[in-house]
Amino acid sequence: MTKFSKSSLAVSTMAATLCAGIFLGQAWAAQGRMTAALTFLGQAHNQLQAANANKGGHRVTALHYIDLATAQVRAGIAAGEQ
């Protein structure tokens, strides 16, 4: 491959990556509240994982519901991108 071909390939790859990033960024930005919810759910999950005691089974149940909520938010984001 010539030096020019390698340069052209690199520029094309970078341009394609940039375009894909812009498209994905717009899709995520359009659903800012949903992505914020994912962040908060992740933080809640981490806090519950770090908790010392099981609290009579309620901690495990809460983790389960957070996992379900996370799955629903992700499904909502995917549905909004269609």
MIVOZA-293489 format. One record per residue: residue in one letter; x, y, z of N, C-alpha, C, O, CB in turn. Coordinates in pm, 1 decimal. Glycine has a CB too. Example, Ala and Ser with C-alpha at 12.3 -4.5 7.8 and 13.67 -1.06 7.14 Angstrom:
   res        nc1        nc2        nc3       cac1       cac2       cac3        cc1        cc2        cc3        oc1        oc2        oc3       cbc1       cbc2       cbc3
     a     1319.0     -569.0      780.0     1230.0     -450.0      780.0     1320.0     -330.0      780.0     1423.6     -331.9      846.5     1130.8     -447.3      904.6
     s     1285.0     -225.0      708.0     1367.0     -106.0      714.0     1290.0        3.0      787.0     1340.9      113.8      803.9     1408.4      -59.8      572.5
//
This chain:
   res        nc1        nc2        nc3       cac1       cac2       cac3        cc1        cc2        cc3        oc1        oc2        oc3       cbc1       cbc2       cbc3
     m       85.5     -116.3        0.0        0.0        0.0        0.0       90.9      123.7        0.0      188.7      130.3       74.5      -97.7       -0.8      123.2
     t       57.7      218.5      -82.6      140.5      338.8      -91.9      114.5      430.5       25.8       15.6      416.4       97.7      114.2      412.9     -223.3
     k      205.3      524.5       43.6      191.8      620.9      152.0       62.6      702.1      136.3       -5.9      731.0      234.4      314.3      714.7      155.9
     f       30.5      738.2       12.3      -91.2      814.4      -15.2     -215.2      731.6       19.2     -310.6      783.9       76.9      -95.3      858.3     -163.1
     s     -214.3      603.4      -15.9     -328.4      515.1       11.7     -349.9      500.5      161.5     -463.5      502.6      209.0     -306.8      376.8      -52.3
     k     -240.4      485.7      236.1     -251.1      472.8      381.0     -307.8      601.1      441.6     -390.6      596.4      532.5     -113.6      440.1      442.8
     s     -263.2      714.2      391.1     -313.0      842.2      441.9     -460.3      858.3      410.5     -538.1      902.0      495.4     -233.4      958.9      382.4
     s     -498.8      822.9      288.9     -639.4      833.4      249.4     -726.5      741.1      333.7     -836.0      779.1      375.3     -656.0      800.2      100.5
     l     -678.4      621.6      358.4     -752.3      526.3      440.7     -766.8      578.9      583.1     -873.9      568.4      642.9     -682.0      389.3      441.1
     a     -660.1      635.0      636.8     -665.0      688.7      772.7     -763.7      804.2      781.4     -842.0      811.9      876.1     -525.6      734.6      817.7
     v     -760.7      893.7      684.0     -852.4     1008.2      683.8     -996.4      960.2      669.2    -1085.6     1010.1      737.8     -816.9     1106.8      569.8
     s    -1019.1      865.3      581.9    -1154.4      811.3      562.2    -1206.3      744.8      688.8    -1322.8      761.3      725.2    -1155.7      710.7      446.5
     t    -1120.5      670.7      754.9    -1158.7      603.2      878.6    -1192.5      704.8      987.0    -1292.0      690.1     1058.0    -1046.4      510.2      926.2
     m    -1110.2      806.8      999.1    -1135.4      910.5     1099.0    -1265.2      984.3     1069.2    -1341.4     1014.8     1161.0    -1018.6     1009.4     1104.4
     a    -1291.4     1013.4      942.3    -1414.0     1083.2      904.3    -1536.2      997.1      935.6    -1636.2     1047.3      987.0    -1411.3     1119.9      754.7
     a    -1528.4      869.6      905.2    -1640.2      779.0      933.1    -1664.6      768.1     1083.4    -1779.4      766.9     1127.8    -1612.9      639.5      873.5
     t    -1558.3      760.3     1160.7    -1570.3      752.7     1305.6    -1633.2      879.8     1361.0    -1719.5      873.6     1448.6    -1433.4      728.9     1369.7
     l    -1590.8      994.0     1310.7    -1645.7     1121.9     1354.8    -1794.4     1130.7     1322.9    -1873.6     1172.6     1407.3    -1570.5     1238.3     1289.1
     c    -1832.4     1091.8     1203.0    -1974.8     1096.4     1164.5    -2058.3     1003.7     1251.4    -2167.4     1039.9     1295.4    -1992.0     1058.3     1016.5
     a    -2006.6      884.6     1275.6    -2079.4      789.7     1360.9    -2091.4      845.2     1502.2    -2196.8      833.0     1564.5    -2008.7      651.8     1363.1
     g    -1985.1      905.7     1553.1    -1987.0      963.7     1687.0    -2087.0     1076.8     1698.3    -2157.2     1088.1     1798.9    -1849.6     1013.4     1724.3
     i    -2094.2     1159.6     1597.3    -2189.8     1270.0     1598.3    -2332.5     1215.5     1597.4    -2418.0     1263.0     1672.2    -2166.7     1363.6     1477.1
     f    -2357.7     1116.1     1513.0    -2491.8     1056.3     1506.0    -2531.2      994.3     1639.6    -2641.3     1017.9     1689.3    -2497.6      950.0     1395.2
     l    -2441.5      915.2     1697.3    -2471.6      850.7     1824.8    -2485.9      953.0     1936.4    -2571.1      938.4     2024.0    -2363.1      749.7     1860.1
     g    -2403.1     1056.0     1933.4    -2411.4     1160.8     2033.6    -2544.4     1231.7     2028.0    -2601.7     1263.3     2132.3    -2299.4     1260.0     2015.6
     q    -2595.1     1257.4     1908.6    -2725.1     1322.9     1894.9    -2837.1     1233.0     1944.9    -2931.4     1279.5     2009.0    -2750.2     1361.8     1749.3
     a    -2826.2     1103.8     1915.0    -2929.0     1010.1     1960.5    -2932.9     1006.0     2113.1    -3040.9     1007.8     2172.1    -2903.1      868.6     1903.6
     w    -2816.2     1000.4     2177.7    -2811.1      998.1     2323.5    -2853.0     1133.1     2380.9    -2924.0     1137.9     2481.4    -2670.2      961.2     2371.8
     a    -2810.2     1242.3     2318.8    -2843.2     1374.6     2369.8    -2993.3     1400.7     2362.8    -3049.1     1470.8     2447.1    -2767.6     1481.6     2291.9
     a    -3057.4     1344.1     2262.1    -3201.2     1362.9     2246.4    -3277.7     1295.1     2359.3    -3395.3     1324.5     2381.0    -3247.7     1308.6     2111.3
     q    -3212.9     1206.1     2430.3    -3276.9     1133.4     2538.6    -3200.3     1156.0     2669.1    -3171.0     1062.4     2743.5    -3285.2      982.8     2505.6
     g    -3169.3     1281.4     2693.9    -3088.5     1318.0     2809.8    -3145.5     1270.2     2942.0    -3070.8     1225.6     3029.1    -3072.3     1465.4     2814.6
     r    -3275.5     1278.8     2957.9    -3337.5     1235.4     3083.8    -3323.7     1084.0     3101.8    -3302.0     1035.5     3212.8    -3486.7     1275.9     3087.3
     m    -3336.6     1010.7     2991.9    -3324.6      864.8     3000.0    -3180.9      824.9     3033.8    -3158.5      735.6     3115.5    -3368.7      799.1     2867.1
     t    -3084.9      890.3     2971.5    -2945.5      856.3     3000.5    -2908.4      899.4     3142.0    -2828.1      833.0     3207.7    -2851.1      922.4     2898.2
     a    -2966.1     1010.3     3190.1    -2943.2     1051.3     3328.8    -3000.7      946.7     3423.9    -2940.2      914.5     3526.1    -3006.4     1190.2     3356.5
     a    -3118.0      894.0     3389.3    -3178.6      789.8     3472.2    -3088.5      667.5     3480.5    -3075.2      607.1     3586.9    -3315.8      750.2     3416.9
     l    -3026.3      630.6     3368.3    -2932.6      517.5     3370.3    -2816.1      544.2     3464.9    -2772.1      455.4     3537.9    -2879.7      489.1     3229.0
     t    -2767.2      666.7     3462.5    -2656.9      703.1     3551.7    -2699.1      688.5     3697.6    -2627.4      629.0     3778.0    -2609.9      847.5     3523.9
     f    -2815.6      743.0     3731.2    -2863.0      735.4     3869.6    -2892.4      592.0     3912.4    -2864.4      553.9     4026.1    -2987.7      820.5     3886.9
     l    -2948.4      513.3     3822.2    -2973.4      373.0     3854.6    -2842.4      298.8     3878.7    -2833.6      215.0     3968.5    -3052.6      305.3     3742.1
     g    -2741.8      329.2     3799.3    -2610.6      267.9     3818.6    -2550.0      306.5     3952.3    -2490.2      223.2     4020.4    -2516.7      307.7     3706.3
     q    -2565.4      432.5     3989.8    -2513.8      478.1     4119.0    -2587.5      410.7     4234.3    -2525.5      370.1     4332.7    -2526.0      630.6     4130.7
     a    -2718.6      398.8     4222.5    -2797.4      331.7     4326.6    -2755.9      185.6     4339.1    -2743.4      132.9     4449.7    -2948.4      341.7     4295.7
     h    -2735.0      121.3     4225.8    -2692.3      -18.6     4225.4    -2558.5      -33.0     4296.8    -2540.8     -122.5     4379.4    -2682.2      -72.2     4081.2
     n    -2465.1       54.7     4264.8    -2332.7       49.3     4328.2    -2342.0       69.9     4479.1    -2273.5        1.3     4555.0    -2240.2      155.0     4267.1
     q    -2425.4      163.2     4523.2    -2441.4      187.9     4666.2    -2500.8       66.4     4737.4    -2456.5       30.0     4846.3    -2529.9      310.6     4689.1
     l    -2600.2        4.5     4676.1    -2660.1     -114.0     4737.2    -2562.8     -231.3     4739.5    -2561.7     -309.4     4834.6    -2786.9     -153.4     4662.6
     q    -2482.1     -243.6     4636.2    -2382.4     -350.7     4633.5    -2282.2     -332.7     4746.3    -2235.7     -430.5     4804.8    -2309.8     -354.3     4498.0
     a    -2248.9     -208.1     4776.9    -2149.1     -178.9     4879.1    -2207.0     -184.1     5020.7    -2131.1     -183.1     5117.7    -2088.3      -42.7     4853.9
     a    -2338.1     -189.5     5034.3    -2400.0     -193.2     5167.1    -2356.7     -318.7     5241.7    -2336.8     -424.3     5181.6    -2554.1     -187.9     5156.0
     n    -2342.4     -305.9     5373.4    -2290.5     -415.9     5455.0    -2387.6     -531.2     5473.4    -2353.0     -646.6     5448.2    -2251.6     -364.4     5588.6
     a    -2506.7     -500.7     5516.3    -2599.8     -608.1     5551.1    -2708.2     -623.5     5445.2    -2729.9     -534.6     5362.9    -2663.5     -581.3     5687.4
     n    -2775.2     -737.2     5448.9    -2879.7     -765.6     5351.9    -3010.3     -696.0     5386.1    -3097.0     -683.0     5299.7    -2902.2     -914.0     5342.5
     k    -3026.3     -651.5     5508.1    -3147.2     -578.8     5550.5    -3274.0     -662.2     5533.2    -3374.7     -614.4     5480.9    -3160.6     -448.7     5471.4
     g    -3267.4     -785.7     5577.2    -3385.2     -872.5     5572.0    -3428.4     -910.5     5431.4    -3545.5     -940.6     5408.5    -3498.8     -806.0     5640.7
     g    -3335.6     -909.4     5337.8    -3366.5     -945.5     5199.5    -3407.3     -827.7     5112.6    -3419.1     -841.8     4990.9    -3475.1    -1047.0     5197.6
     h    -3428.8     -712.5     5173.1    -3474.8     -595.9     5097.7    -3366.3     -539.4     5006.4    -3396.7     -486.9     4899.3    -3522.4     -488.0     5193.1
     r    -3240.9     -549.7     5047.6    -3130.5     -502.0     4962.8    -3124.9     -581.3     4833.4    -3109.9     -523.7     4725.6    -2995.7     -512.5     5037.3
     v    -3136.7     -712.2     4843.5    -3133.9     -797.9     4724.8    -3254.3     -769.1     4635.2    -3242.1     -764.9     4512.8    -3131.9     -946.8     4765.4
     t    -3369.2     -749.5     4696.6    -3489.6     -717.1     4619.8    -3472.9     -583.4     4548.7    -3509.5     -569.6     4432.0    -3613.6     -713.6     4711.5
     a    -3417.6     -485.1     4619.2    -3394.8     -353.7     4558.3    -3298.6     -364.8     4440.5    -3319.7     -301.6     4337.0    -3339.7     -254.7     4662.5
     l    -3193.8     -444.3     4455.5    -3099.5     -465.3     4344.2    -3171.3     -526.4     4224.3    -3146.4     -488.0     4110.0    -2982.3     -556.7     4388.2
     h    -3259.5     -620.6     4250.6    -3336.4     -684.2     4142.7    -3422.1     -580.7     4068.7    -3425.6     -578.3     3945.7    -3426.2     -797.0     4199.7
     y    -3490.4     -496.1     4144.6    -3576.0     -395.2     4081.6    -3494.7     -289.9     4006.7    -3538.7     -238.4     3904.0    -3663.4     -327.7     4186.7
     i    -3378.0     -258.5     4057.5    -3291.1     -164.8     3984.3    -3248.1     -226.9     3852.2    -3245.2     -158.8     3749.7    -3166.4     -126.6     4069.0
     d    -3214.8     -355.4     3853.7    -3177.9     -423.3     3729.3    -3294.6     -422.9     3629.9    -3275.0     -401.3     3510.3    -3133.4     -568.0     3758.4
     l    -3415.5     -447.0     3680.5    -3533.3     -442.8     3593.0    -3555.7     -302.4     3537.5    -3584.7     -285.6     3419.1    -3658.4     -489.8     3669.2
     a    -3542.1     -202.2     3623.2    -3561.1      -63.5     3579.4    -3455.9      -24.9     3476.2    -3486.7       42.7     3378.1    -3555.3       32.7     3699.5
     t    -3332.6      -67.4     3498.1    -3225.1      -38.6     3403.0    -3257.0      -99.5     3266.7    -3238.1      -35.0     3163.6    -3090.2      -92.4     3455.4
     a    -3304.7     -221.7     3266.3    -3340.3     -287.9     3140.4    -3453.5     -213.1     3069.5    -3452.3     -199.9     2947.1    -3381.6     -434.2     3166.5
     q    -3550.6     -164.4     3146.1    -3661.8      -91.2     3085.6    -3616.9       43.5     3028.6    -3662.4       84.1     2921.7    -3772.5      -69.7     3188.6
     v    -3528.1      112.2     3099.7    -3477.5      240.4     3049.1    -3398.3      217.2     2920.6    -3413.0      292.3     2824.2    -3388.7      311.2     3155.8
     r    -3315.3      114.3     2919.2    -3239.3       83.1     2797.1    -3333.3       49.2     2680.9    -3309.4       89.9     2567.2    -3142.3      -34.5     2822.8
     a    -3439.1      -24.9     2710.2    -3537.4      -58.1     2605.8    -3606.7       68.7     2556.7    -3632.8       83.0     2437.2    -3642.5     -159.6     2659.2
     g    -3636.1      159.6     2647.3    -3698.9      286.2     2608.4    -3607.3      369.2     2520.8    -3652.4      430.2     2423.8    -3738.1      366.0     2731.6
     i    -3479.3      371.9     2554.0    -3383.4      444.2     2471.9    -3377.3      383.2     2331.9    -3377.3      454.7     2231.8    -3244.2      443.0     2537.7
     a    -3372.0      250.3     2326.5    -3366.4      183.1     2197.1    -3493.2      209.9     2116.4    -3486.0      229.2     1995.0    -3346.3       32.2     2216.0
     a    -3608.0      211.1     2181.6    -3733.4      237.1     2110.8    -3738.0      381.4     2059.3    -3793.9      408.1     1952.9    -3853.9      209.5     2203.3
     g    -3679.9      472.3     2134.1    -3677.6      612.0     2092.4    -3584.8      639.5     1977.6    -3596.7      742.6     1911.5    -3639.8      697.5     2206.0
     e    -3491.4      548.5     1952.1    -3394.5      566.1     1842.9    -3448.0      512.4     1711.2    -3385.2      530.9     1607.0    -3263.0      496.7     1877.0
     q    -3562.0      446.7     1714.3    -3616.0      388.3     1589.8    -3695.6      488.7     1513.0    -3748.2      457.1     1406.2    -3702.5      267.3     1619.3
//
